[in-house]
Amino acid sequence: MDAEAIDRTLFEQVPFAHHVGAHVSAVDAESAEAILPAAQERLNHVGTVHAVAQFGLGEVASGGLVLAAFSDLMA
């Protein structure tokens, strides 16, 4: 699966990925990259990215890597 297909799959099947707003932007056999667009609702009380949004970004990236690595077994 390519990054676009993985991103679409995560948004369709993982409600939290959609809620956080993170997107898989690149993926290969050993790594995945996700982006988190800047948005006021993702900031904490001191104006930096909220920890929950950061961890959500990591979850989306790791989910993308798992889908890339095992998509042939999941079909």
C-alpha positions as CSV (number, residue, x, y, z in Angstrom):
1,M,0.0,0.0,0.0
2,D,1.2,3.5,-0.7
3,A,1.0,6.4,1.8
4,E,-2.2,7.8,0.2
5,A,-4.0,4.5,0.5
6,I,-2.8,4.0,4.0
7,D,-3.9,7.5,5.0
8,R,-7.3,6.9,3.5
9,T,-7.7,3.5,5.3
10,L,-6.8,5.0,8.6
11,F,-9.3,7.8,8.2
12,E,-12.0,5.4,7.3
13,Q,-11.3,2.7,9.9
14,V,-9.8,4.6,12.9
15,P,-12.1,7.3,14.2
16,F,-9.4,8.8,16.5
17,A,-7.1,9.4,13.5
18,H,-9.8,11.5,11.9
19,H,-10.4,13.3,15.2
20,V,-6.8,14.1,15.8
21,G,-6.4,15.3,12.2
22,A,-3.0,13.5,11.6
23,H,-2.2,12.2,8.1
24,V,0.3,9.6,6.9
25,S,2.5,11.4,4.4
26,A,5.2,8.8,3.6
27,V,5.7,5.1,4.3
28,D,8.1,2.4,3.3
29,A,9.1,-1.0,4.6
30,E,10.9,0.4,7.6
31,S,9.5,3.8,8.4
32,A,6.4,6.0,8.3
33,E,5.9,9.7,8.5
34,A,2.8,11.5,9.6
35,I,1.9,15.2,9.6
36,L,-0.2,17.2,12.0
37,P,-1.5,20.4,10.4
38,A,-1.4,23.4,12.7
39,A,-4.7,24.2,14.3
40,Q,-5.8,26.2,17.4
41,E,-7.7,23.2,18.8
42,R,-4.5,21.1,19.0
43,L,-2.7,23.6,21.3
44,N,-2.5,23.4,25.0
45,H,-2.9,26.2,27.5
46,V,0.6,27.5,26.9
47,G,0.3,27.6,23.1
48,T,2.3,24.5,22.2
49,V,1.1,21.3,20.6
50,H,-0.9,19.4,23.2
51,A,0.6,16.0,24.3
52,V,-2.5,14.1,23.3
53,A,-2.2,15.5,19.7
54,Q,1.5,14.5,19.7
55,F,0.8,11.0,20.9
56,G,-2.1,10.8,18.4
57,L,0.4,11.7,15.6
58,G,2.7,8.8,16.8
59,E,-0.3,6.4,16.8
60,V,-1.2,7.4,13.2
61,A,2.4,7.0,12.0
62,S,2.8,3.6,13.7
63,G,-0.6,2.5,12.4
64,G,0.6,3.5,8.9
65,L,3.8,1.4,9.3
66,V,1.8,-1.6,10.5
67,L,-0.5,-1.3,7.5
68,A,2.4,-1.0,5.1
69,A,4.2,-4.0,6.6
70,F,1.3,-6.3,6.9
71,S,-1.3,-5.2,4.3
72,D,-0.6,-8.4,2.2
73,L,-1.6,-10.5,5.3
74,M,-4.6,-8.4,6.0
75,A,-6.1,-8.9,2.5
